[in-house]
């Protein structure tokens, strides 16, 4: 397995919530026990609404935010996030691209310097000349003419900056690419260019991609599997096609029902969710979605359903378990 | 009811002139829902600001914006003030920056009707309560005393819509009203706008980049590129048989969650430079169907399309 995340938790202390100087600060649980496996050449999409912890999860996997608990294995070796040096070693294999393409490039470096930099770190075996040649080839590959390599990031459009970000991430030939909302800042016509570029590069390099986005249409197009998060927990995981065709978890159903369809003959009937989200500083013992779930049962409020495979879908919902039990009773 | 005629908007900037909107004309009938669709820089928001008389100081405007027989571009400030609240309402993309963080929701809602309709504080408060109920904010009585930061993004957008509705305008301009919101909240806000249109017969001009939202909500679509109208049609006709290469490209670049095919066809190239008034079709440099004539002739909008190539000859 190229990348495997087991039972990842991430939490933040919220110092400003302290009532008294000597009282303990509150703890915000941002990611609550996420597990997934990803093979080389495959894409896992992670979707959910803002604040569901999807970006925090991949930042923790990248070592940008500490994991509270859980394990990450990369190419079957456990990842140690102990210190700067170990995290930097990790980045030779695992790279990331970010939402704001312009802000993620250093404005005082030329794009050639930007793309050469990872090679300076990770390919000490290469000569300066070889690094430069490799960087130019990578820039050309993502569609930036080598003649523009001496320009600065502000001279490029958002779509071009995202291409440069991709070139920087992939120039040292990592195995895993983490993408945090890579196309949400781009226009539709440019977004498709970048999505197609990522798919082509994945095929050529055998990359494993984790693609975090709130746009379910884009995720559907790029992902093999999709994981639906809510309040930092997995609600459902299934192949992109299965999830879109027949979501099993009530939250996944509500989320997908609200996605607008660019076809005036298709009428969508969005499910409206009532109720409030639980506080991330005081998580309920039951299912995190129970307070807004239209199908919640009494036990949903008292114990948390585990994520279990139901056919092709892995979903955390008691309703499905009862149905599975009911079905097995009949047989 | 509203008719935009040969509208040009230019901005004087440090880098020279920027031609944001070039010769745009369209009409909005009573009770209609029109979408103005375009990517960033297409000029779609500037059209809304021009209608409201809110363009930046360095803007130069040409053309006419006729509102029930009156040219809004020639109207006095005093006249515009009256029209702005009582006849045309506007909803912006970011609800937090449309609300005053120092004022309670009640004051922001009542201020409008006290000023424009001379209502007493008490009547204004009653109106605010009713409108809050209508936009489905529960426990409106208590929530009126709250400040904007106490609400979620979706609730704030409901409040902004309530503000726009306070004087029962005949037209609402919604400038990317759901872009900052999650998809489930977006569905609720679009449902609310549809209810307003149905219950009150209010016309809506929806300015957006999201063709999914357009398909579910609008009857008619105006497609902008580089500040010019590329195509204009009834929604169903536009999605079924787009006649302009840009519309076709845009539609095939939008991921459709219901569509099992994996192909997303990108439009090659980058958006146009708008420092010069277009002398040719602004889309020609990115167009798969462009021929020589497209690169030196400016196509006029005829029968809802601005393209020099006949529909039959397009790929």
Interface residues (C-beta under 8 A of the other chain):
Chain A: X49 X50 X157 X159 X160 X187 X188 X189 X190 X191 X192 X193 X195 X196 X214 X215 X216 X217 X218 X220 X221 X241 X244 X254 X255 X256 X257 X258 X259 X260 X261 X262 X263 X264 X265 X266 X267 X268 X270 X272 X273
Chain B: X39 X40 X182 X183 X184 X186 X187 X188 X190 X191 X209 X210 X211 X212 X213 X214 X215 X216 X235 X236 X239 X249 X250 X251 X253 X254 X255 X256 X257 X258 X260 X262 X264 X265 X266 X267 X268 X270 X271 X286
